[in-house]
């Protein structure tokens, strides 16, 4: 019985030891603390860097990304519920009401975001 767990044990040992070995090897081989000012500057094809290194993104980008994640997670919950709904047809109304309340909250959230102008890029 224990020989069935031997591959799992080997994989756990490798999974724990390999990152430790890689980190130790990088500290031994790497040159920490031996950098100069030119190594810290961004490389721009031999030209001096101008402006900021990281461009600033509009807040609208982050807002759109958060809304996408929010409504994408809705699909993650909605598709399995729709697929197993047939199994709960005997239960009837409670399952239907649960899905209706969930969809109602999501639709209200989308309506609220549209009303507040969160998806209006022309403003």
Buried (B, 14 or more C-beta within 10 A) or exposed (E): EEEEEEEEEEEEEEEEEEEEEEEEEEEEEEEEEEEEEEEEEEEEEEEEEEEEEEEEEEEEEEEBEEBEEEEEEBEEEBEEBEEEEEEBEEEEEEBEEEBEEBEEEBEEBBEEBEEEEBEEEEE
